[in-house]
Structure formats: C-alpha cells, structure tokens
Amino acid sequence: LQKELLKYKQEARNLQGIKVTSPQDALQQRLLQQDAAVLQLKQELLRANMDKEELHNQNVDLQRKVEERNRLLAEYKKELCQKERHLQQQQSKLDEMLRQLSEASYQQVDLERELEHKEALLAHCMKREAEE
C-alpha cells in the first residue's frame, strides 16, 4: 500500500508540474526564473527608452512649431503696426482735407453773400440810374 501511495503521489506531482528536485536543480530553476525576469525588465526598459525617445522627438517637433508660430506672430504684429501707422497717416490726411473743405465751404458761403450784396448794390444802382 505504501509503494502504491508513493507511486500515486509521484504521479500527482508530475501531473501538477511539481517535481522533486535536488537543491542544485532548485538553484538552477531559480536562476532561470531570475534570468527570465531580468530579460523581461530589459525589454520593458528598452520599450520605455523608445517611448522616451519618441516623446523627446515629439517635444522637439512641437518646440519647432511653437518657434515658427511665434516668428509668424511677430511678423503679423509688425505688419499690423505698419498698417496702423499708415491708417493713422491716412486719417490725418483725411482730417486735414475735411478741414480744408470746411474752410472752402465757409469761404464759398462768404463769397456768395458778398456776390448777393454786390448784385443788390448793382440792382440798386441800376434802379437809381433808371429813375434818373
């Protein structure tokens, strides 16, 4: 019965993947597990380094884009300032022309009044001459 029990225990261990091993085999298996773990860590480190490099490249690309946009923004600001100065100059010219037009209009009104006054004098003189 004991032999049969040992036989079934051995068979159960084999089925479960458990093997009676010597201390050397146990150390060897432990080293293999550690090597597998080290290999997995190396793979993870490699992936992490690749991800880090990709992020670095994306960062460099984004910085380049930001610098390009900042350059364009500076150019647009410069153009805007030039256009504002030009607009102010045109506004000054327009204001000056409106002032001159207003003065000319006042002069025209004065000249029309003077013409009406002289026409009235002329009509008065013609009337007096006709009466004489």
Residue, then its C-alpha position, 0 to 999 in steps of 0.5 A: l500500500q505504501k509503494e502504491l501511495l508513493k507511486y500515486k503521489q509521484e504521479a500527482r506531482n508530475l501531473q501538477g508540474i511539481k517535481v522533486t528536485s535536488p537543491q542544485d536543480a532548485l538553484q538552477q530553476r531559480l536562476l532561470q526564473q531570475d534570468a527570465a525576469v531580468l530579460q523581461l525588465k530589459q525589454e520593458l526598459l528598452r520599450a520605455n527608452m523608445d517611448k522616451e525617445e519618441l516623446h523627446n522627438q515629439n517635444v522637439d517637433l512641437q518646440r519647432k512649431v511653437e518657434e515658427r508660430n511665434r516668428l509668424l506672430a511677430e511678423y503679423k504684429k509688425e505688419l499690423c503696426q505698419k498698417e496702423r501707422h499708415l491708417q493713422q497717416q491716412q486719417s490725418k490726411l483725411d482730417e486735414m482735407l475735411r478741414q480744408l473743405s470746411e474752410a472752402s465751404y465757409q469761404q464759398v458761403d462768404l463769397e456768395r453773400e458778398l456776390e448777393h450784396k454786390e448784385a443788390l448794390l448793382a440792382h440798386c444802382m441800376k434802379r437809381e440810374a433808371e429813375e434818373 
